[in-house]
Amino acid sequence: MVTVQGESMTPTLADGDRVLVRRRRPGQVSRGDVVVLEPPREPGRWNVKRVVALPGDPVPDGLRETGTVPDGALVVLGDNPGGSADSRQRGFFPADQLLGVALRRLGGQAL
């Protein structure tokens, strides 16, 4: 279980929501999954973001990188583009920092 901090996933998740997380390996993640991962520059803190591109996918428009997503990397974005520190600012997130996939908000519906 992870507690959401901040507004980066609004309206899907709000600050203080608790989500149930199932551990997954990077190869078990799909585009559109809401994932929990440790940000590359902030060890010990968890980010909750949506996967928008996987290794081998084209890099989405609006990112500073171009080409395809490299092996061992994910492109993740918050649902609230104005309040999210995500791949738009930080580039690729290392897939080995993945904790798992958020399944549902506790007391709420599946994500």
Steps between C-alpha positions, in 0.01 A plus 500: 500500500622849409356838598474754219673828576425800283268575212690343209237230439191721539221427409572123511660511846501775760752602762465261794338215306643161585549250218549127504811407302584165342870442442583467131811464294553756225406245233160453667398865466269627226437842351231673705589326828529722806834403651695571816871558460789658678604819322860498375607804701299443820581161657253383760211701360236348273343645187157401372477556123340359185711303250470655154789328319702181541841395365491501120202739480538837330570779746176700539484861380583762758803325649855622458614156382432375147505163328392193692489418871819308584512162670477533877301824487139615530324821404259595779271800533272631770134547410531865611753646255529829689597339828710197418875440510510228236666407170422846359755645742714202601517296183494123514438327832714190565280190483700341781354763736152349450324378816183386328162584355235687699192278489241703684442784737426360845130537554453573129488356152770330297731735307 
